[in-house]
Amino acid sequence: MEEFRRLLDKHYLTLHKPADYAELLAMSPNNFTKRCTKYFKKSPSAMIQER
């Protein structure tokens, strides 16, 4: 999940969908959303919007 945070800082201007980040991390979108929500207590969508 720290890798997602790094990717978000690097790509937030060009990638806007959680599925894009899930693909970069080689995860299914559902698995990525579950892990992100558990780790950060926020959905990937919320983190992308906040960034």
N, C-alpha and C positions, 0 to 999 in steps of 0.2 A: 504494500500500500504506500510505502514511502516512495517507491518508483512512480506510482501514479501522481503523487504530489510533485515530483520533479518534472514529469511529463506535462502536467497541468501548467506549471510555471513556464515551461518552454513553448508549449503549443496553444495556449489559451486563446490567442488571436485567430488561429486558423481552424482548430478542432472544437466543435461546440456540442457534440453528442457523446453521451457516455459510451455508446457502442464503438465509437472511434478509439477511445482510450482502452476499452476492453480488447479490441483487436491488437493494439500495440503491445498489450501485456499478455497476449496469447491466452485470453480467458473468454468464456462465453459471457455475453452481456448480463445474463441472470446471475451467474456466479460472481462476476465483478461487482454488481450492485449489492448483493448480499454481503460480500466481504467489506466493501467500502462503508456501507451503513453500519456494520458491526464495529469496524476499526475507528472510524471518524465520528460516529453517531450522526452522520448526515448522508443523504443520498449523493451519488456522483453528480446528478443534475444540480443540486443545491450548491455543491462545491464549485462547479463550473460557473454558475451564475454569480456567485460571490467573488470569484476571481476576476 
